Structure formats: C-alpha cells, structure tokens
Amino acid sequence: MKPPVLLLAWRRPHTTEKVFEAIRAQRPSRLYFACDGPRQNNQEDAERVRATRAIIENRIDWRCEVKFLYGSDNLGCRVGVSRALSWFFEQEQEGIILEDDCVPHSDFFAYCEALLERYRDDERIWCISGSNFQDGRWRGDGSYYFSQYPHCWGWASWRRCWRHYDSDLLLWPGLKDSGLLETIFVNPQERLFWSEIWDRLYSENQPDSWAYRWTFTCLAMGGITALPNKNLISNIGFGADATHTTDSRVSHLMDNGLGPISHPSFILVDRQADAYTYYHHIDDRKLAGRISRRVLRGQLRSAMRFFSGLM
C-alpha cells in the first residue's frame, strides 16, 4: 500500500493540475483533497476555486478512495491549511502532503515511502521533506541528511508528530523565558531572528501562516527533519497570484532524481548545512549583527513574508 496523499489547494487551477498529474502517475490508493473557499464577495475567487476543484473531481481514473474537504468561506493559510492537516491525520497515521504549487519528482514518493516506514517509530524524526537548499552541496554519506528545519515544499509526517501542533504558540512564552533557545540556536543572530518572528506571531498573530507555527512546534519539541541530497520539488507558485511566495530568490527546479535510497550512518542534525540554509535562503541579512535593531526590525517584516513561503 502506497502512503496516502493530501493535496492542498485554493484558487490556482493551472498549478494544481501539474501537481495532480504527478500524483496521478503514482496512483495512490487513498487521496485527500482539501480546497479552501473563496474570499467573501469575490467572484473571480469563486470561479477559480470551482475550476480548481473540478480538476480532481473529474480526473480520478484509477482505483482510489478519495475524500474531499471543501471550505465555503475562505479560512486563509493558517487556519485553512492546519484544519486540512488535522483532518488528514485524524484519518491516517502517516502520509504525504503536497501544496498546489509544489510539483514533485517521481523519486519523491519512493523516498517518502521508505522514510515513513524506516522512522515510523523513531520519536526523533518529525518530518520528511523533498526540498534541498544546499545549491549542489552533498551533505553526509547518505541520500539524505538531517536538519532542524521542517521545509514544507512537499513533505511527509506522522500523526504522532502533528498532534503536537501548537497553533497559538502557547509554549512560546515559557520557552523564551527558559534560556533554552541557546540550545536550539547557537548563532545569536539566528536566535534573534526567530525570537522576533515568534514574538510577533504570539502578540499580533501575523503573518497568516501555519508553517511558522509548525516550525516552532518541531524546534520546541526537538523534532528533526530528513532532507534529500538532491532537490525533489519544483515550486511553480511564484507570481502575482501567490499568497506568500512572491519572492523568486528561492524558486528552484528539481534535480534529476535521487535514485536508490542509501541511509546515512548517523542521525545527527547537520549544523553546517543548516547554517548554509539560514544565511543563503532564510535570512540573507548577513551583516544583521552590525546594523541597528530598528533597521533589523524593518527588514524582518520583509524576511517574514519571504520565509513563510519557503517553509
């Protein structure tokens, strides 16, 4: 039995179709399709949402159990996506998640399947991601390495992990006051970056993103992520109709596949790889430590909008 797949969509039929065709080629036996509703009094939204839903409704041509979660109103990125993920994991112990702009390589599915099985009962592993942001650098001795960052451009996980999802960041004040952030982020700049993001999420509930909250949950619980040594996801969602991914700095195409899976010798976070991701793809303000906090906060807002699409 192949792992079940959850496809998350909203109002982009042109990208949803490409992701669906990649799923269709794998013929999973169980497919979940969640589609948020149109914004109030927005006729264009209503038409595009209908077109997006029709792609799935009219093209299941293999033996497959399909379940739908449709919103009549628009819940947004935070509530709409997290509700769909909870709905999925209420019915499945594990599975693969794809958003409507993340086109997977065929090797992505075999990679997720192998790791879902291998780490099913390993409480250290919380996420399996298909993205690679190392720009051609090979990390470790296996087909994948371990990171503290749970990238969500094509990923997989287990119910045992998602049940801890901290939607309201209730754990943040305690973690902030505990002094334990230094054990998560050795780099003071990185620690400041994330502290200011989580302060704003907790006090202002902005930006409207589930991914920041999932990242916080994984880091606070010590969960680590497996990342492939070749990129298995093409993000095709950059553009005017994107909610967050309007910055093309991280738009990248998939590599030529991962091939047979070889497992790394050690289950340890690659700090060097994470530092590269942080400096080159998360927070590109390399001189942030030399500028005033006022300027840092101003740039943080731009970085937050960018990063909410990356994760």
N, C-alpha and C positions, 0 to 999 in steps of 0.2 A: 504494500500500500504506500503510495507516494504521500508526502506530507500535504495536509490541506493548505490552501492558499487563500489569503484575504486580499482582495483588490479594493483600494480606497480611491474614490473619485469624487468629482464635483461637477464642473461645467466645462470640461475640456475634451470633447469627443475625439478630436484629432490626435491627442496624445494617448488617451485611454485606449483607443483602437490598437495602437502599436504595442502597448503593454499587454493587452489582452491576447494579441496574436502570439506573443512569446509564451504566455501561459497556455494558450490553446495547443501549441506544439508539444507541450508536456503532458497534456490530457490528465490533469489531476482528477482523482475520484471525488473530491469534495472541494467546491469553490464557494467562497463567501464574497459577496459584493455589497459594499456599503457606499452609498452616494448621498452626500449632504443635499439639503434643499436650497431653492433659490432665495436670494435676498428679497425682502418684502417690496412689493410693487415694482419689481424689476422684470420686465417682460423678456428682455434678452437673456437674463439668467434662466428664466423658466424654459425658454426654448432650448437653450444649450444643455440644461440638465436633462430634459426629455431626450435629446439626441444622444447624450452620454449613456443614459440608462438603456436605451434601445440597442446599443452595441452588444451588451451582454445578453439581453433578453432574446435577441434574435439569432445568436450565433453559437449556441451550445450544441455542437453536432457530435458529441461523444458521450458515452455513458458517464454521467456525472451528477452528483447530488449538489444542487445549487440553492443557496439561501441568500435572501436579499434583506438589506436594512436601508430603507429609504426615509429621508427626513422631509417633512412637509415644509418646515421652516429652516432657515439657514442657521446652523449652530456654530459655524466657524471652525478654525483649525484646532483650537484647543479642545473644546467640548465635542465637536463632531468626530474628530479622529479618535480621541480617547474613549468615547462611547462605543465606537465601532470595534476598537481593540478589546474592550471589556466584553462586548457581545461575542466576539470571536473566541476569546479564551474561556468564556463560560461554557462553550460547547466543545472545545478542543483542548487537549493537554499541551499541544505544541503546534507550530505551523510557521508558514512563510508569509511575509507581509510585503506588498508592493503598492506604492502610490501611483497615481495615474500619469506620472511623468518620468518614471524610473524603468527603463527598458533593460531587462536582464539578458545576459549571455546564457546560452543553454547550459553551460557548466555551472551556473549559479545554483540551479535546482539540485544537481547531484552533490554539490559542495554543502548546501544547507542540509540536505537529507543525511549525509554522512555525519555531519557535526551534531545535528539534532539527536541522532542516535548515540553517538560517542559520549556526549556530555549531558545526556538526559538527566542523570542523577548526580552530576557534579555541581554542587552548590556554588562553586567559584565562578562558573561561566553563566552569564546572564543574556548574552546577545551574540548573534552571528550576523555579521554584516557583509554585504557584497562589494562595498566600496573600498578603494585604495587611493590614498592621497600622498603616496611617497614618491611620485614622479619618477618611477622606474627603479627605485632603490629596493633591493631584496632584503627582507628582514628575517633573520634566523635561518634554521635548517629545514623548515617545512614549507608546505604550500600556503600556510597562513601563519600569522603571528598574533600576539595578544596585546590589547590596548585597553586603556581606561575609558576611551571614548566610544559610546554606542551610536555609531553613524546609522542613519535610518534611510538611506537611499537603497532600498532593497535589503531586507533583513529577516531574521527568524528568531524565535524565542519560545519560551515555555510559560505555561500558566503559573508555575511555581515562582516565576520572576515578576510577571505582570501584576500579580495580586498585591505586590508591594507598592504599586504606582502611587506616588504622593502628589495628587492633583493640585492640592492647595499649599504645597511646600510647608506642611505642618512641622516637619523636622528641622527646617532651616534655622530658626532662632536658636534652638538647642545646639545644633552643630556649630553655628557661628560662634557661640559663647564657650564651646568646649575646648577650643585650642587645637582640635584635631584636623583643621583644614591644612595645617602644615604637613600632616602625614599624607594628605591627598595630593597637594601641590607643593613641591619643594621650591619651585620658582616663585618668588614673591610677586612678580608681575602677573603671572598666571593666576595666582591666588586672588589678587586684587581684581582682575578681570572678572572672574566668576563670582566673587563676593558682591560686586556691584550689580551684576546681572540678577543674582538671586535676591538681593535687597529690593530691586525694582519689581521683580515678579511677585514677591511677597507683599509689598506695600501698595503697588499700583496695579497688579495683575496684568502687566504688559511686558512683552508683546503677547498677542493671542496665539500662543504656540504650545502644543503638547510636548514637543521634542525637548525643550529646555527642562521640563519637569521630569521627563524620562531620564535625561542625562543626570539630573540631580539625584534621582532615585538610585540609579546604578552606582554613582560615585559614593553616595551616603551609605549604601549597603555593601560596598566593597565588591560589587559585581564587575567582571571584566568581559571584554568583547573579543571575539575572533575576527580578524580581518585578513582577507586574501592577499597574497603577494602579487597578484595581478588584478586590476580593476575589472569587475564583472558587471558593472552597471553603467549605462549611459543616461545621464539626466538630460532630458529633452524639454524640460519645463521652463527654461529661462525665456523671459519675454514679457510683454506688456500685460498679458492676462494671468501672470503668476501672482500668487499671494505674497510670497516671501522671496523666492529665488529669482530676483530681477537683476542680480549682480553676476556677471558671467565669469568672474575670476576663478570660480571652481567648476565651471562647466567642463566636463571632460568625457571622452569617449571610452568605451570598454576596450580592454586588451583582447588578444587573440585566444583567450580561454585559459583555464587553469590546468586542464589535463587531469591525470590520475592524482588522487589526494595522497600526499605524504604528510604525516602528522609531526609537529615539532617535538623536540626532545624534552622541552621544559615548558611548564605552564606558568610563565612569568610575564608581567607587563614589560614591553619593550619601551623603556623610558626615552631612549634616543629617537625612536620612531614617533612617539607622542610629542616630543619637543619639536620635531620637524613639522608635524601636522599643526601644532599650535602656532608656530611662528610663520608658516607659509600659507596656511589655509583657514585658521580660525581668527587669530588676531594678528594682522600684518603691521601693527604699530611697533616695529622692532625697537624704536627709541622711546617707548612709552615711559620708561623709568626716568627719562631726562626732561620730561615736559610737565607742566603744571597739572594738578588734579582737575582744574576747571576745564582745560583743553581735553584731558583724558576722558572726562565725563561726556563732553560733546561728541567726541569720536566714538565713545562706547555705544551711543544710540545707533549710529550707522552700522557698527560692527554687529550689534544685536540683530538688526534686521537681516543682515547678511547671513549670520550664523544660524538663525532659525530655519533657513532653507538648507544649510549644509548638513545639519544633524538629522 
